Amino acid sequence: MAREKPKIITANRLDDGVVVYLDKSGNWSERLEDSKVAMNKDEEDVLMESASHAERDLLIIAPYSMDIELTGSNLAPRSQRERIRSSGGPTIKWGGGSNV
């Protein structure tokens, strides 16, 4: 049987679009390190249920679980996309104008 990967729940805050993570106390934090880690599918389901309530209450939008690397108490996104999101991405800032 394959070992499950640890996961956390992420979304965007509805009022300003900032990337947030479901934290250990059930709130939404901008800090990845504050995330509550799900070590199996049952724990992930509980966290997603909490996220669904927050989405219904219009606090966040589009919650989903993401794979993380867990080294001791340090959390790191496994995918390039999530590394960019957690660092405040995107990699190219939009200036709204043209340089042509």
N, C-alpha and C positions, 0 to 999 in steps of 0.2 A: 504494500500500500504506500502510495506517495505521500510524503510529508506535506502538509498544507503550509502555504506561505503566509507570514503575518500580513495583516492588512489594516489600513486605517480608512476613515471616511472623510472625503473632501467634497466641497461644493463651492459655489460662489455666493457671497452675501448679496441678497436681493437689492438692498438700497444703494450700494455703490460698486458691486461687481467684484469686490476683492476676494481672492482665494482664501478660504477658511477650512479649518479642520475640526472635527468633532473631538472635544477634549475629554479628559477623565471625569469631569463633573457634569458632562452633558451639555456644555455650552459650546460656542463656536469661537475658535481662536485663530488668529492670523499666523501663529507660530506652529510649525510642523512638530516641534519637540513636545508640545502640549498634548498631542494626540493620544486618544485611547486606542490601544492596539488589540485587535481581534486575532487570537491565535488559532481559531478554527471556524468552521462554517456557522456553527450555532452562535458564537459570539459575534460574528460578522452580521448575521441576521438581526440580532438584537440592536446593534448599532445602526443598521440601515432602517429599522423600524423607528428609532429615535429621529433619524434624519428625515424620514417621511413626515413625521409630525411637524418638524421645523419647516419643511417645505410647505405643508398645508397651512401653517401659521404665517406664511409669507416672510420668513426670516432668511431663507436660502433658496437657491434654485439649482436643479440638476445634481443632486448628491449621487455619489458613486463610491465604491470601495477601490482602493489602489494598493498594489503590492509595495511593500517596503522591505528594506534590509534592516535587521535588528541586530546591533552589536552592543551587547551590554544594555545600557539605557539609551544609546544613540540610535536615532531613526534616520534613514536615508531613502529617498524615492528610488525605486528600481529602474524606472523608465526615464528616458531623456525628456519626454514631455512633462513628466511630473517634476523633474529637477528644475526645468525652466519655470513651471508654474510656482514652485515653492520659493524660487529666488526672485520673484516679482516680475518675471518675463513680460512681454515677449523679448526675443533676442534682438529685434529691430523695432525701435520706437517710431511710431507714426507721427509725423509732424503736421499732417493735414494739408500740406502743400506739395508742389511739384518742383523738382530741381531741374526740369527740362528747359 
